[in-house]
Structures are given as C-alpha cells and as structure tokens.
Amino acid sequence: MKVNIFEAKAKLSEYVDRVEHGEHIVICRRNRPVAELRPIELARTTPRPIGGLEGKIVIPPSFFDPLPDEIIESFYPETDPRAVKAAGEQMTDGPKKRSGVKRQSSARRRRA
C-alpha cells in the first residue's frame, strides 16, 4: 500500500495497526517512495539448538591437518610459504616497542 506523507502523519496509528497484521506501507513524498513502514521480525527467545546436523555430515580427521605448501602459495603467490608461517609465529610475540621520540599532542602544537 502506498500513502502520501501527510496522510501517514494523520493516520499513523491506523497504519501501525495494519503493519502489526503483516502489511507493508510505502510512504511517498510527491508520489516518490521515501520510506517503508513494515513489521519488525521478532527476536529469537530460545537459544539455537547445538548439533542440529549431527549424524548428517562427517568431518574427516584430515580436515585438521596443516595445509600443503601449494595451497598456501595460492594465497600468497609472491612469498615463500615457510616465510608466511614464520611471520605468523612472530606475530604472537606482542606489540612492538616505540622509539624514544615523543610526539607533541595536536593541542600543544597549536599553542606553540
């Protein structure tokens, strides 16, 4: 259903009742659609069941094996896959330390 914005302002509660029953209402300004009034989907009140596909799919133990170098190379064609693995190990060392040079804050620079 399409309605003009002035009509929507005058009959908003009526249109909200219609929307609660599943109707969609398009609000127009000068016969051009600008907004849509539609129902909100209700949030799930119960948690999703865990293991819904149990017994329907099988994940082989080989799924958890490391990827072969050929597959890793397809993700990083310019680099050596062993270097990529080593870089991943280095990333766990923590954040790098900053140099001893202190930077002035922008407020301090403006005052100077």
C-alpha positions in Angstrom: 0.0 0.0 0.0 1.3 3.5 -0.9 0.3 6.6 1.1 1.3 10.3 1.0 3.5 11.5 3.8 0.7 13.9 5.0 -1.8 11.1 5.1 0.7 8.9 7.0 1.1 11.6 9.6 -2.6 12.0 10.1 -3.3 8.2 10.3 -0.1 6.8 11.7 -1.8 4.7 14.4 -4.1 3.1 11.9 -1.2 2.3 9.6 0.8 0.8 12.6 -2.1 -1.5 13.3 -2.1 -2.6 9.7 1.7 -3.2 9.9 1.2 -5.3 13.0 -1.0 -7.6 10.9 1.7 -8.1 8.3 1.0 -5.3 5.8 3.8 -3.2 4.2 3.2 0.5 3.7 5.3 2.7 1.5 5.4 6.4 2.4 5.7 8.8 -0.5 6.6 12.4 -0.9 5.2 13.9 -4.1 4.4 10.4 -5.3 8.0 9.2 -4.9 8.7 6.5 -2.3 10.9 7.7 0.5 10.3 5.3 3.4 8.7 1.9 4.2 6.7 1.0 7.3 6.9 -2.7 7.9 6.8 -5.1 10.8 10.0 -5.9 12.7 10.9 -9.6 12.9 10.7 -10.9 16.5 14.0 -11.8 18.1 14.6 -15.4 19.0 13.6 -16.1 22.6 15.1 -19.6 22.8 18.7 -20.4 22.1 19.6 -22.2 18.9 19.9 -25.9 19.3 23.5 -27.2 19.2 24.4 -30.1 16.9 21.5 -29.8 14.5 23.5 -31.6 11.8 24.8 -34.4 14.0 24.9 -37.6 12.0 24.1 -35.8 8.7 27.7 -34.6 7.9 31.1 -36.2 8.6 34.3 -34.1 9.0 37.3 -36.4 8.4 40.3 -36.1 10.8 42.4 -34.9 7.8 40.4 -31.7 7.8 42.5 -30.5 10.8 45.9 -31.3 9.1 48.1 -28.4 8.0 47.6 -27.1 4.5 50.0 -28.2 1.8 52.5 -25.6 0.5 50.8 -25.5 -2.9 47.5 -24.2 -1.3 49.4 -21.7 0.9 51.2 -20.4 -2.2 47.9 -19.8 -3.9 47.0 -17.3 -1.1 50.5 -15.7 -1.1 51.9 -16.1 -4.6 54.8 -13.6 -4.1 56.2 -15.1 -0.9 57.7 -18.3 0.3 55.1 -20.3 2.3 57.6 -21.1 5.0 58.2 -17.3 5.5 54.5 -16.8 5.9 54.3 -19.4 8.5 57.3 -17.9 10.3 55.7 -14.4 10.1 52.6 -15.8 11.7 54.7 -17.2 14.6 56.4 -13.8 15.1 53.1 -12.0 15.4 52.4 -13.7 18.7 55.4 -12.0 20.3 53.3 -9.0 21.3 53.3 -5.3 20.3 56.4 -3.7 19.0 58.1 -1.0 21.2 58.0 2.6 20.0 61.2 4.5 19.5 62.2 7.0 22.2 61.0 10.0 20.3 58.0 11.7 21.9 55.3 13.3 19.7 53.6 16.5 20.8 49.8 16.4 21.0 47.9 18.4 18.5 46.7 20.8 21.2 50.3 21.5 22.3 51.3 22.2 18.7 48.5 24.7 18.2 49.6 26.7 21.3 53.2 27.0 20.1 
